[in-house]
Amino acid sequence: MDVELENDDKEELAEFILGRDEAGISNLGKVLNDPESLVTMAWYALNGDKMIDDITMMYKDALKKAKKEAYNKGLEDGKKGI
């Protein structure tokens, strides 16, 4: 999956990866040292693309269904002169 990021998002990511707190510890380093955050990050690395694709398909399917229902309702209303 190709992701295009806004400049603000790029800056936020760069700050997260490269930025350090007052003790000199990077934000990314903190995540890598926290088991729960590390597991979450690994899960997104392994499954994030599929999850986003699945959500996108569900959204497109729901939108397609809603459009079809609205069209059919409009068609029926038109037949009734509404």
N, C-alpha and C positions, 0 to 999 in steps of 0.2 A: 504494500500500500504506500503510495506516495503522499506525503503530507506537505502542504505549503503553509508556512508559518508567517504570521505578521511580524514586523520588526519588534513590537513590544513582547511578543511571545518568545522570539529569539533571545532578546535581552534577558527575559526572566529565566529562560533555560540556562543561559550562559552564567548568570549570577548564581543559580542553584548549583551548577557543576563546579564553577571556579571560585565562587565567593567563600569567604571564611569569616567565622565569628571572631570575637575579641581574643579567644584563646588560640586562634589560628587553625581551628578545625573546620574543614569544608562541610557545606550542607550535604553534599553527596556522601562524604565520609560518615556523617552522622547516620544517614539512611543505611549505609552498608554495614554499620556496626550495630544496628537495631534489627534483631531477628525478624520481628513481625513486618517491619517496613521492607526488609530485604526480600522476604517471601512474597509480599505484595508486588514489589517491583519485578521480581522474577516471573510471577504469574502474568503480569501485564506484558512483559517481554515475550513470553511464550504464547499467550492467548489474545493479546490486545487487538491485533489486526482482525482476527476472526470475529471477536466480540463486536468490534465496530462494524464490520461487514454484515453480521447478523442483524444488528440493530438497524442499520441502513436499509436492509431488505425488508425487515418488519415494517419500518416506517413507510417505505415505498408501497408495499402491499396494502397497508391500511389506507394510504392516500388514494391508491387506485380503487379500492373498494368504496371509499367515501364518494369519490367522483362518480363512479358507476351508479351508486345508490341515488345520488343527487340528480344525475341525468335521467334515470328511470322515473324518479318522482316527478321531475319537470315534464317528462314525456306524458306521464299519466295525468298530471294536472292540466297539461295542454289539451289532451283528449277530452277532459271534462269541462274545458273552457274556463279553468281557474287561472 
